[in-house]
Amino acid sequence: MKIEYDKEADAMYIRLQEGDFQCRSVRLTDDITLDFAAGEQLVGIELLGASRLFEKPGTPVIELKDLIPKVIAA
């Protein structure tokens, strides 16, 4: 995972997958866009107006939970 912040644009991009992907973008709000690759794999998250979302946008506090997919037997 890689987090980039562009101070001039006040935009943050959270890259969840490394590599080149042809993505489909889904806008959740005016400020949040999700990028999906083939198979609906979430590749990245764009946050506009990031300075409003975090106290220090250059170093946000991030909590990662439940990253391991759960397998349900049929």
N, CA, C and O atoms as a Maestro MAE file, in Angstrom:
{
 s_m_m2io_version
 :::
 2.0.0
}

f_m_ct {
 s_m_title
 :::
 protein
 m_atom[296] {
  # First column is atom index #
  i_m_mmod_type
  r_m_x_coord
  r_m_y_coord
  r_m_z_coord
  i_m_residue_number
  s_m_chain_name
  s_m_pdb_residue_name
  s_m_pdb_atom_name
  i_m_atomic_number
  :::
  1 25 0.857 -1.169 0.000 1 A "MET " " N  " 7
  2 3 0.000 0.000 0.000 1 A "MET " " CA " 6
  3 2 0.904 1.233 0.000 1 A "MET " " C  " 6
  4 15 1.949 1.262 0.650 1 A "MET " " O  " 8
  5 25 0.474 2.239 -0.742 2 A "LYS " " N  " 7
  6 3 1.228 3.487 -0.832 2 A "LYS " " CA " 6
  7 2 0.235 4.645 -0.751 2 A "LYS " " C  " 6
  8 15 -0.819 4.621 -1.386 2 A "LYS " " O  " 8
  9 25 0.592 5.658 0.041 3 A "ILE " " N  " 7
  10 3 -0.263 6.830 0.194 3 A "ILE " " CA " 6
  11 2 0.494 8.040 -0.328 3 A "ILE " " C  " 6
  12 15 1.626 8.301 0.079 3 A "ILE " " O  " 8
  13 25 -0.143 8.779 -1.238 4 A "GLU " " N  " 7
  14 3 0.456 9.981 -1.805 4 A "GLU " " CA " 6
  15 2 -0.459 11.166 -1.510 4 A "GLU " " C  " 6
  16 15 -1.683 11.065 -1.599 4 A "GLU " " O  " 8
  17 25 0.167 12.296 -1.157 5 A "TYR " " N  " 7
  18 3 -0.603 13.515 -0.921 5 A "TYR " " CA " 6
  19 2 -0.034 14.628 -1.788 5 A "TYR " " C  " 6
  20 15 1.166 14.902 -1.745 5 A "TYR " " O  " 8
  21 25 -0.886 15.265 -2.571 6 A "ASP " " N  " 7
  22 3 -0.506 16.398 -3.415 6 A "ASP " " CA " 6
  23 2 -1.043 17.649 -2.744 6 A "ASP " " C  " 6
  24 15 -2.240 17.932 -2.783 6 A "ASP " " O  " 8
  25 25 -0.126 18.400 -2.123 7 A "LYS " " N  " 7
  26 3 -0.533 19.587 -1.362 7 A "LYS " " CA " 6
  27 2 -1.164 20.644 -2.257 7 A "LYS " " C  " 6
  28 15 -2.130 21.295 -1.861 7 A "LYS " " O  " 8
  29 25 -0.626 20.821 -3.464 8 A "GLU " " N  " 7
  30 3 -1.154 21.830 -4.383 8 A "GLU " " CA " 6
  31 2 -2.599 21.533 -4.781 8 A "GLU " " C  " 6
  32 15 -3.433 22.436 -4.841 8 A "GLU " " O  " 8
  33 25 -2.885 20.265 -5.049 9 A "ALA " " N  " 7
  34 3 -4.244 19.865 -5.431 9 A "ALA " " CA " 6
  35 2 -5.108 19.536 -4.223 9 A "ALA " " C  " 6
  36 15 -6.322 19.375 -4.352 9 A "ALA " " O  " 8
  37 25 -4.486 19.435 -3.043 10 A "ASP " " N  " 7
  38 3 -5.151 19.009 -1.810 10 A "ASP " " CA " 6
  39 2 -5.879 17.689 -2.041 10 A "ASP " " C  " 6
  40 15 -7.047 17.525 -1.686 10 A "ASP " " O  " 8
  41 25 -5.141 16.745 -2.656 11 A "ALA " " N  " 7
  42 3 -5.706 15.437 -2.982 11 A "ALA " " CA " 6
  43 2 -4.809 14.341 -2.427 11 A "ALA " " C  " 6
  44 15 -3.584 14.457 -2.434 11 A "ALA " " O  " 8
  45 25 -5.438 13.278 -1.948 12 A "MET " " N  " 7
  46 3 -4.716 12.122 -1.438 12 A "MET " " CA " 6
  47 2 -5.132 10.905 -2.252 12 A "MET " " C  " 6
  48 15 -6.304 10.733 -2.587 12 A "MET " " O  " 8
  49 25 -4.144 10.061 -2.567 13 A "TYR " " N  " 7
  50 3 -4.445 8.811 -3.268 13 A "TYR " " CA " 6
  51 2 -3.874 7.664 -2.457 13 A "TYR " " C  " 6
  52 15 -2.687 7.652 -2.130 13 A "TYR " " O  " 8
  53 25 -4.717 6.709 -2.138 14 A "ILE " " N  " 7
  54 3 -4.306 5.518 -1.405 14 A "ILE " " CA " 6
  55 2 -4.271 4.373 -2.414 14 A "ILE " " C  " 6
  56 15 -5.310 3.899 -2.873 14 A "ILE " " O  " 8
  57 25 -3.063 3.942 -2.751 15 A "ARG " " N  " 7
  58 3 -2.868 2.857 -3.721 15 A "ARG " " CA " 6
  59 2 -2.801 1.546 -2.944 15 A "ARG " " C  " 6
  60 15 -1.880 1.329 -2.157 15 A "ARG " " O  " 8
  61 25 -3.774 0.683 -3.167 16 A "LEU " " N  " 7
  62 3 -3.857 -0.580 -2.445 16 A "LEU " " CA " 6
  63 2 -3.127 -1.711 -3.160 16 A "LEU " " C  " 6
  64 15 -2.674 -2.660 -2.519 16 A "LEU " " O  " 8
  65 25 -3.010 -1.617 -4.489 17 A "GLN " " N  " 7
  66 3 -2.355 -2.644 -5.301 17 A "GLN " " CA " 6
  67 2 -1.299 -1.993 -6.170 17 A "GLN " " C  " 6
  68 15 -1.559 -0.965 -6.795 17 A "GLN " " O  " 8
  69 25 -0.110 -2.577 -6.219 18 A "GLU " " N  " 7
  70 3 0.953 -2.080 -7.092 18 A "GLU " " CA " 6
  71 2 0.778 -2.659 -8.490 18 A "GLU " " C  " 6
  72 15 0.265 -3.767 -8.650 18 A "GLU " " O  " 8
  73 25 1.203 -1.913 -9.491 19 A "GLY " " N  " 7
  74 3 1.131 -2.378 -10.873 19 A "GLY " " CA " 6
  75 2 0.290 -1.448 -11.718 19 A "GLY " " C  " 6
  76 15 -0.310 -0.493 -11.227 19 A "GLY " " O  " 8
  77 25 0.265 -1.756 -13.004 20 A "ASP " " N  " 7
  78 3 -0.542 -0.985 -13.948 20 A "ASP " " CA " 6
  79 2 -1.866 -1.693 -14.170 20 A "ASP " " C  " 6
  80 15 -1.894 -2.865 -14.544 20 A "ASP " " O  " 8
  81 25 -2.945 -0.992 -13.944 21 A "PHE " " N  " 7
  82 3 -4.279 -1.557 -14.090 21 A "PHE " " CA " 6
  83 2 -5.128 -0.642 -14.950 21 A "PHE " " C  " 6
  84 15 -4.999 0.581 -14.896 21 A "PHE " " O  " 8
  85 25 -5.984 -1.239 -15.733 22 A "GLN " " N  " 7
  86 3 -7.003 -0.472 -16.428 22 A "GLN " " CA " 6
  87 2 -8.192 -0.459 -15.474 22 A "GLN " " C  " 6
  88 15 -8.784 -1.500 -15.188 22 A "GLN " " O  " 8
  89 25 -8.532 0.727 -14.988 23 A "CYS " " N  " 7
  90 3 -9.504 0.825 -13.905 23 A "CYS " " CA " 6
  91 2 -10.818 1.459 -14.333 23 A "CYS " " C  " 6
  92 15 -10.897 2.235 -15.285 23 A "CYS " " O  " 8
  93 25 -11.831 1.090 -13.588 24 A "ARG " " N  " 7
  94 3 -13.151 1.710 -13.669 24 A "ARG " " CA " 6
  95 2 -13.289 2.523 -12.392 24 A "ARG " " C  " 6
  96 15 -13.128 1.990 -11.295 24 A "ARG " " O  " 8
  97 25 -13.589 3.816 -12.529 25 A "SER " " N  " 7
  98 3 -13.711 4.693 -11.369 25 A "SER " " CA " 6
  99 2 -15.168 4.837 -10.968 25 A "SER " " C  " 6
  100 15 -16.047 5.036 -11.807 25 A "SER " " O  " 8
  101 25 -15.405 4.734 -9.667 26 A "VAL " " N  " 7
  102 3 -16.749 4.894 -9.114 26 A "VAL " " CA " 6
  103 2 -16.702 6.035 -8.112 26 A "VAL " " C  " 6
  104 15 -16.000 5.961 -7.103 26 A "VAL " " O  " 8
  105 25 -17.450 7.081 -8.394 27 A "ARG " " N  " 7
  106 3 -17.479 8.257 -7.514 27 A "ARG " " CA " 6
  107 2 -18.532 8.023 -6.427 27 A "ARG " " C  " 6
  108 15 -19.721 7.886 -6.713 27 A "ARG " " O  " 8
  109 25 -18.064 7.979 -5.173 28 A "LEU " " N  " 7
  110 3 -18.981 7.795 -4.046 28 A "LEU " " CA " 6
  111 2 -19.608 9.118 -3.627 28 A "LEU " " C  " 6
  112 15 -20.807 9.199 -3.361 28 A "LEU " " O  " 8
  113 25 -18.769 10.158 -3.573 29 A "THR " " N  " 7
  114 3 -19.223 11.511 -3.234 29 A "THR " " CA " 6
  115 2 -18.443 12.462 -4.131 29 A "THR " " C  " 6
  116 15 -17.657 12.017 -4.968 29 A "THR " " O  " 8
  117 25 -18.648 13.756 -3.967 30 A "ASP " " N  " 7
  118 3 -17.877 14.729 -4.730 30 A "ASP " " CA " 6
  119 2 -16.390 14.647 -4.398 30 A "ASP " " C  " 6
  120 15 -15.554 15.066 -5.199 30 A "ASP " " O  " 8
  121 25 -16.051 14.110 -3.220 31 A "ASP " " N  " 7
  122 3 -14.668 14.079 -2.759 31 A "ASP " " CA " 6
  123 2 -14.017 12.697 -2.739 31 A "ASP " " C  " 6
  124 15 -12.804 12.602 -2.551 31 A "ASP " " O  " 8
  125 25 -14.779 11.636 -2.925 32 A "ILE " " N  " 7
  126 3 -14.231 10.278 -2.800 32 A "ILE " " CA " 6
  127 2 -14.530 9.463 -4.045 32 A "ILE " " C  " 6
  128 15 -15.681 9.341 -4.465 32 A "ILE " " O  " 8
  129 25 -13.458 8.898 -4.639 33 A "THR " " N  " 7
  130 3 -13.584 8.055 -5.821 33 A "THR " " CA " 6
  131 2 -12.829 6.753 -5.581 33 A "THR " " C  " 6
  132 15 -11.712 6.764 -5.064 33 A "THR " " O  " 8
  133 25 -13.440 5.631 -5.959 34 A "LEU " " N  " 7
  134 3 -12.814 4.315 -5.851 34 A "LEU " " CA " 6
  135 2 -12.414 3.853 -7.242 34 A "LEU " " C  " 6
  136 15 -13.171 4.031 -8.196 34 A "LEU " " O  " 8
  137 25 -11.224 3.256 -7.368 35 A "ASP " " N  " 7
  138 3 -10.749 2.704 -8.636 35 A "ASP " " CA " 6
  139 2 -10.747 1.184 -8.551 35 A "ASP " " C  " 6
  140 15 -10.113 0.600 -7.671 35 A "ASP " " O  " 8
  141 25 -11.472 0.544 -9.486 36 A "PHE " " N  " 7
  142 3 -11.584 -0.912 -9.521 36 A "PHE " " CA " 6
  143 2 -10.943 -1.459 -10.786 36 A "PHE " " C  " 6
  144 15 -11.131 -0.913 -11.873 36 A "PHE " " O  " 8
  145 25 -10.177 -2.550 -10.639 37 A "ALA " " N  " 7
  146 3 -9.598 -3.265 -11.775 37 A "ALA " " CA " 6
  147 2 -10.525 -4.431 -12.119 37 A "ALA " " C  " 6
  148 15 -11.598 -4.578 -11.533 37 A "ALA " " O  " 8
  149 25 -10.102 -5.249 -13.068 38 A "ALA " " N  " 7
  150 3 -10.884 -6.423 -13.474 38 A "ALA " " CA " 6
  151 2 -11.208 -7.279 -12.255 38 A "ALA " " C  " 6
  152 15 -10.413 -7.384 -11.320 38 A "ALA " " O  " 8
  153 25 -12.374 -7.877 -12.283 39 A "GLY " " N  " 7
  154 3 -12.799 -8.711 -11.169 39 A "GLY " " CA " 6
  155 2 -13.209 -7.921 -9.950 39 A "GLY " " C  " 6
  156 15 -13.257 -8.457 -8.843 39 A "GLY " " O  " 8
  157 25 -13.508 -6.639 -10.146 40 A "GLU " " N  " 7
  158 3 -13.931 -5.737 -9.062 40 A "GLU " " CA " 6
  159 2 -12.891 -5.664 -7.942 40 A "GLU " " C  " 6
  160 15 -13.247 -5.510 -6.774 40 A "GLU " " O  " 8
  161 25 -11.611 -5.774 -8.293 41 A "GLN " " N  " 7
  162 3 -10.518 -5.648 -7.333 41 A "GLN " " CA " 6
  163 2 -10.278 -4.166 -7.058 41 A "GLN " " C  " 6
  164 15 -9.975 -3.403 -7.975 41 A "GLN " " O  " 8
  165 25 -10.412 -3.762 -5.800 42 A "LEU " " N  " 7
  166 3 -10.195 -2.363 -5.419 42 A "LEU " " CA " 6
  167 2 -8.706 -2.060 -5.488 42 A "LEU " " C  " 6
  168 15 -7.910 -2.671 -4.776 42 A "LEU " " O  " 8
  169 25 -8.332 -1.119 -6.344 43 A "VAL " " N  " 7
  170 3 -6.935 -0.777 -6.592 43 A "VAL " " CA " 6
  171 2 -6.534 0.480 -5.824 43 A "VAL " " C  " 6
  172 15 -5.417 0.560 -5.314 43 A "VAL " " O  " 8
  173 25 -7.436 1.467 -5.734 44 A "GLY " " N  " 7
  174 3 -7.069 2.709 -5.083 44 A "GLY " " CA " 6
  175 2 -8.267 3.550 -4.690 44 A "GLY " " C  " 6
  176 15 -9.392 3.339 -5.145 44 A "GLY " " O  " 8
  177 25 -7.977 4.521 -3.820 45 A "ILE " " N  " 7
  178 3 -9.006 5.432 -3.323 45 A "ILE " " CA " 6
  179 2 -8.471 6.857 -3.446 45 A "ILE " " C  " 6
  180 15 -7.386 7.161 -2.951 45 A "ILE " " O  " 8
  181 25 -9.232 7.725 -4.105 46 A "GLU " " N  " 7
  182 3 -8.848 9.125 -4.241 46 A "GLU " " CA " 6
  183 2 -9.711 9.967 -3.319 46 A "GLU " " C  " 6
  184 15 -10.934 9.827 -3.296 46 A "GLU " " O  " 8
  185 25 -9.059 10.850 -2.553 47 A "LEU " " N  " 7
  186 3 -9.757 11.745 -1.645 47 A "LEU " " CA " 6
  187 2 -9.420 13.183 -2.015 47 A "LEU " " C  " 6
  188 15 -8.266 13.596 -1.907 47 A "LEU " " O  " 8
  189 25 -10.410 13.942 -2.448 48 A "LEU " " N  " 7
  190 3 -10.215 15.358 -2.759 48 A "LEU " " CA " 6
  191 2 -10.525 16.176 -1.513 48 A "LEU " " C  " 6
  192 15 -11.345 15.770 -0.688 48 A "LEU " " O  " 8
  193 25 -9.876 17.319 -1.376 49 A "GLY " " N  " 7
  194 3 -10.071 18.132 -0.185 49 A "GLY " " CA " 6
  195 2 -9.549 17.420 1.050 49 A "GLY " " C  " 6
  196 15 -10.149 17.501 2.122 49 A "GLY " " O  " 8
  197 25 -8.430 16.722 0.898 50 A "ALA " " N  " 7
  198 3 -7.899 15.874 1.962 50 A "ALA " " CA " 6
  199 2 -7.576 16.639 3.237 50 A "ALA " " C  " 6
  200 15 -7.664 16.077 4.328 50 A "ALA " " O  " 8
  201 25 -7.208 17.897 3.123 51 A "SER " " N  " 7
  202 3 -6.868 18.660 4.327 51 A "SER " " CA " 6
  203 2 -8.072 18.816 5.249 51 A "SER " " C  " 6
  204 15 -7.905 19.040 6.448 51 A "SER " " O  " 8
  205 25 -9.272 18.704 4.712 52 A "ARG " " N  " 7
  206 3 -10.474 18.782 5.540 52 A "ARG " " CA " 6
  207 2 -10.754 17.460 6.239 52 A "ARG " " C  " 6
  208 15 -11.471 17.419 7.239 52 A "ARG " " O  " 8
  209 25 -10.180 16.364 5.702 53 A "LEU " " N  " 7
  210 3 -10.476 15.041 6.232 53 A "LEU " " CA " 6
  211 2 -9.522 14.600 7.340 53 A "LEU " " C  " 6
  212 15 -9.874 13.763 8.172 53 A "LEU " " O  " 8
  213 25 -8.319 15.162 7.349 54 A "PHE " " N  " 7
  214 3 -7.303 14.744 8.306 54 A "PHE " " CA " 6
  215 2 -6.691 15.951 8.991 54 A "PHE " " C  " 6
  216 15 -6.578 17.025 8.401 54 A "PHE " " O  " 8
  217 25 -6.300 15.766 10.230 55 A "GLU " " N  " 7
  218 3 -5.647 16.837 10.969 55 A "GLU " " CA " 6
  219 2 -4.322 17.211 10.310 55 A "GLU " " C  " 6
  220 15 -4.019 18.394 10.153 55 A "GLU " " O  " 8
  221 25 -3.531 16.207 9.925 56 A "LYS " " N  " 7
  222 3 -2.266 16.408 9.226 56 A "LYS " " CA " 6
  223 2 -2.299 15.528 7.978 56 A "LYS " " C  " 6
  224 15 -1.903 14.365 8.056 56 A "LYS " " O  " 8
  225 25 -2.752 16.033 6.832 57 A "PRO " " N  " 7
  226 3 -2.939 15.184 5.651 57 A "PRO " " CA " 6
  227 2 -1.660 14.526 5.149 57 A "PRO " " C  " 6
  228 15 -1.731 13.492 4.486 57 A "PRO " " O  " 8
  229 25 -0.514 15.084 5.440 58 A "GLY " " N  " 7
  230 3 0.726 14.463 5.003 58 A "GLY " " CA " 6
  231 2 1.044 13.188 5.758 58 A "GLY " " C  " 6
  232 15 1.785 12.337 5.266 58 A "GLY " " O  " 8
  233 25 0.481 13.052 6.965 59 A "THR " " N  " 7
  234 3 0.738 11.870 7.792 59 A "THR " " CA " 6
  235 2 -0.556 11.434 8.485 59 A "THR " " C  " 6
  236 15 -0.678 11.587 9.701 59 A "THR " " O  " 8
  237 25 -1.522 10.895 7.735 60 A "PRO " " N  " 7
  238 3 -2.792 10.495 8.351 60 A "PRO " " CA " 6
  239 2 -2.625 9.248 9.217 60 A "PRO " " C  " 6
  240 15 -1.720 8.442 9.000 60 A "PRO " " O  " 8
  241 25 -3.490 9.107 10.177 61 A "VAL " " N  " 7
  242 3 -3.551 7.885 10.970 61 A "VAL " " CA " 6
  243 2 -4.428 6.914 10.196 61 A "VAL " " C  " 6
  244 15 -5.546 7.245 9.801 61 A "VAL " " O  " 8
  245 25 -3.910 5.716 9.984 62 A "ILE " " N  " 7
  246 3 -4.635 4.732 9.184 62 A "ILE " " CA " 6
  247 2 -4.805 3.462 9.980 62 A "ILE " " C  " 6
  248 15 -3.853 2.968 10.584 62 A "ILE " " O  " 8
  249 25 -6.007 2.933 9.986 63 A "GLU " " N  " 7
  250 3 -6.292 1.687 10.676 63 A "GLU " " CA " 6
  251 2 -6.737 0.671 9.630 63 A "GLU " " C  " 6
  252 15 -7.701 0.896 8.897 63 A "GLU " " O  " 8
  253 25 -6.025 -0.442 9.573 64 A "LEU " " N  " 7
  254 3 -6.360 -1.507 8.634 64 A "LEU " " CA " 6
  255 2 -6.962 -2.659 9.420 64 A "LEU " " C  " 6
  256 15 -6.360 -3.152 10.375 64 A "LEU " " O  " 8
  257 25 -8.152 -3.087 9.016 65 A "LYS " " N  " 7
  258 3 -8.821 -4.177 9.711 65 A "LYS " " CA " 6
  259 2 -9.376 -5.155 8.690 65 A "LYS " " C  " 6
  260 15 -9.757 -4.775 7.583 65 A "LYS " " O  " 8
  261 25 -9.414 -6.413 9.081 66 A "ASP " " N  " 7
  262 3 -10.068 -7.464 8.291 66 A "ASP " " CA " 6
  263 2 -9.561 -7.513 6.859 66 A "ASP " " C  " 6
  264 15 -10.361 -7.536 5.923 66 A "ASP " " O  " 8
  265 25 -8.244 -7.528 6.673 67 A "LEU " " N  " 7
  266 3 -7.678 -7.576 5.331 67 A "LEU " " CA " 6
  267 2 -7.611 -8.979 4.756 67 A "LEU " " C  " 6
  268 15 -7.447 -9.154 3.548 67 A "LEU " " O  " 8
  269 25 -7.739 -9.983 5.621 68 A "ILE " " N  " 7
  270 3 -7.694 -11.368 5.153 68 A "ILE " " CA " 6
  271 2 -9.116 -11.791 4.791 68 A "ILE " " C  " 6
  272 15 -10.008 -11.762 5.639 68 A "ILE " " O  " 8
  273 25 -9.334 -12.191 3.514 69 A "PRO " " N  " 7
  274 3 -10.683 -12.593 3.130 69 A "PRO " " CA " 6
  275 2 -11.123 -13.838 3.884 69 A "PRO " " C  " 6
  276 15 -10.331 -14.749 4.126 69 A "PRO " " O  " 8
  277 25 -12.376 -13.861 4.244 70 A "LYS " " N  " 7
  278 3 -12.939 -15.013 4.944 70 A "LYS " " CA " 6
  279 2 -13.487 -15.983 3.907 70 A "LYS " " C  " 6
  280 15 -14.161 -15.584 2.958 70 A "LYS " " O  " 8
  281 25 -13.188 -17.260 4.103 71 A "VAL " " N  " 7
  282 3 -13.664 -18.296 3.189 71 A "VAL " " CA " 6
  283 2 -14.835 -18.988 3.842 71 A "VAL " " C  " 6
  284 15 -14.739 -19.468 4.972 71 A "VAL " " O  " 8
  285 25 -15.930 -19.036 3.133 72 A "ILE " " N  " 7
  286 3 -17.143 -19.684 3.659 72 A "ILE " " CA " 6
  287 2 -17.356 -20.971 2.878 72 A "ILE " " C  " 6
  288 15 -17.501 -20.941 1.656 72 A "ILE " " O  " 8
  289 25 -17.376 -22.086 3.570 73 A "ALA " " N  " 7
  290 3 -17.584 -23.382 2.907 73 A "ALA " " CA " 6
  291 2 -19.027 -23.511 2.479 73 A "ALA " " C  " 6
  292 15 -19.948 -23.114 3.192 73 A "ALA " " O  " 8
  293 25 -19.205 -24.081 1.289 74 A "ALA " " N  " 7
  294 3 -20.571 -24.236 0.759 74 A "ALA " " CA " 6
  295 2 -21.203 -25.510 1.242 74 A "ALA " " C  " 6
  296 15 -22.347 -25.802 0.895 74 A "ALA " " O  " 8
  :::
 }
 m_bond[295] {
  # First column is bond index #
  i_m_from
  i_m_to
  i_m_order
  :::
  1 1 2 1
  2 2 3 1
  3 3 4 2
  4 3 5 1
  5 5 6 1
  6 6 7 1
  7 7 8 2
  8 7 9 1
  9 9 10 1
  10 10 11 1
  11 11 12 2
  12 11 13 1
  13 13 14 1
  14 14 15 1
  15 15 16 2
  16 15 17 1
  17 17 18 1
  18 18 19 1
  19 19 20 2
  20 19 21 1
  21 21 22 1
  22 22 23 1
  23 23 24 2
  24 23 25 1
  25 25 26 1
  26 26 27 1
  27 27 28 2
  28 27 29 1
  29 29 30 1
  30 30 31 1
  31 31 32 2
  32 31 33 1
  33 33 34 1
  34 34 35 1
  35 35 36 2
  36 35 37 1
  37 37 38 1
  38 38 39 1
  39 39 40 2
  40 39 41 1
  41 41 42 1
  42 42 43 1
  43 43 44 2
  44 43 45 1
  45 45 46 1
  46 46 47 1
  47 47 48 2
  48 47 49 1
  49 49 50 1
  50 50 51 1
  51 51 52 2
  52 51 53 1
  53 53 54 1
  54 54 55 1
  55 55 56 2
  56 55 57 1
  57 57 58 1
  58 58 59 1
  59 59 60 2
  60 59 61 1
  61 61 62 1
  62 62 63 1
  63 63 64 2
  64 63 65 1
  65 65 66 1
  66 66 67 1
  67 67 68 2
  68 67 69 1
  69 69 70 1
  70 70 71 1
  71 71 72 2
  72 71 73 1
  73 73 74 1
  74 74 75 1
  75 75 76 2
  76 75 77 1
  77 77 78 1
  78 78 79 1
  79 79 80 2
  80 79 81 1
  81 81 82 1
  82 82 83 1
  83 83 84 2
  84 83 85 1
  85 85 86 1
  86 86 87 1
  87 87 88 2
  88 87 89 1
  89 89 90 1
  90 90 91 1
  91 91 92 2
  92 91 93 1
  93 93 94 1
  94 94 95 1
  95 95 96 2
  96 95 97 1
  97 97 98 1
  98 98 99 1
  99 99 100 2
  100 99 101 1
  101 101 102 1
  102 102 103 1
  103 103 104 2
  104 103 105 1
  105 105 106 1
  106 106 107 1
  107 107 108 2
  108 107 109 1
  109 109 110 1
  110 110 111 1
  111 111 112 2
  112 111 113 1
  113 113 114 1
  114 114 115 1
  115 115 116 2
  116 115 117 1
  117 117 118 1
  118 118 119 1
  119 119 120 2
  120 119 121 1
  121 121 122 1
  122 122 123 1
  123 123 124 2
  124 123 125 1
  125 125 126 1
  126 126 127 1
  127 127 128 2
  128 127 129 1
  129 129 130 1
  130 130 131 1
  131 131 132 2
  132 131 133 1
  133 133 134 1
  134 134 135 1
  135 135 136 2
  136 135 137 1
  137 137 138 1
  138 138 139 1
  139 139 140 2
  140 139 141 1
  141 141 142 1
  142 142 143 1
  143 143 144 2
  144 143 145 1
  145 145 146 1
  146 146 147 1
  147 147 148 2
  148 147 149 1
  149 149 150 1
  150 150 151 1
  151 151 152 2
  152 151 153 1
  153 153 154 1
  154 154 155 1
  155 155 156 2
  156 155 157 1
  157 157 158 1
  158 158 159 1
  159 159 160 2
  160 159 161 1
  161 161 162 1
  162 162 163 1
  163 163 164 2
  164 163 165 1
  165 165 166 1
  166 166 167 1
  167 167 168 2
  168 167 169 1
  169 169 170 1
  170 170 171 1
  171 171 172 2
  172 171 173 1
  173 173 174 1
  174 174 175 1
  175 175 176 2
  176 175 177 1
  177 177 178 1
  178 178 179 1
  179 179 180 2
  180 179 181 1
  181 181 182 1
  182 182 183 1
  183 183 184 2
  184 183 185 1
  185 185 186 1
  186 186 187 1
  187 187 188 2
  188 187 189 1
  189 189 190 1
  190 190 191 1
  191 191 192 2
  192 191 193 1
  193 193 194 1
  194 194 195 1
  195 195 196 2
  196 195 197 1
  197 197 198 1
  198 198 199 1
  199 199 200 2
  200 199 201 1
  201 201 202 1
  202 202 203 1
  203 203 204 2
  204 203 205 1
  205 205 206 1
  206 206 207 1
  207 207 208 2
  208 207 209 1
  209 209 210 1
  210 210 211 1
  211 211 212 2
  212 211 213 1
  213 213 214 1
  214 214 215 1
  215 215 216 2
  216 215 217 1
  217 217 218 1
  218 218 219 1
  219 219 220 2
  220 219 221 1
  221 221 222 1
  222 222 223 1
  223 223 224 2
  224 223 225 1
  225 225 226 1
  226 226 227 1
  227 227 228 2
  228 227 229 1
  229 229 230 1
  230 230 231 1
  231 231 232 2
  232 231 233 1
  233 233 234 1
  234 234 235 1
  235 235 236 2
  236 235 237 1
  237 237 238 1
  238 238 239 1
  239 239 240 2
  240 239 241 1
  241 241 242 1
  242 242 243 1
  243 243 244 2
  244 243 245 1
  245 245 246 1
  246 246 247 1
  247 247 248 2
  248 247 249 1
  249 249 250 1
  250 250 251 1
  251 251 252 2
  252 251 253 1
  253 253 254 1
  254 254 255 1
  255 255 256 2
  256 255 257 1
  257 257 258 1
  258 258 259 1
  259 259 260 2
  260 259 261 1
  261 261 262 1
  262 262 263 1
  263 263 264 2
  264 263 265 1
  265 265 266 1
  266 266 267 1
  267 267 268 2
  268 267 269 1
  269 269 270 1
  270 270 271 1
  271 271 272 2
  272 271 273 1
  273 273 274 1
  274 274 275 1
  275 275 276 2
  276 275 277 1
  277 277 278 1
  278 278 279 1
  279 279 280 2
  280 279 281 1
  281 281 282 1
  282 282 283 1
  283 283 284 2
  284 283 285 1
  285 285 286 1
  286 286 287 1
  287 287 288 2
  288 287 289 1
  289 289 290 1
  290 290 291 1
  291 291 292 2
  292 291 293 1
  293 293 294 1
  294 294 295 1
  295 295 296 2
  :::
 }
}
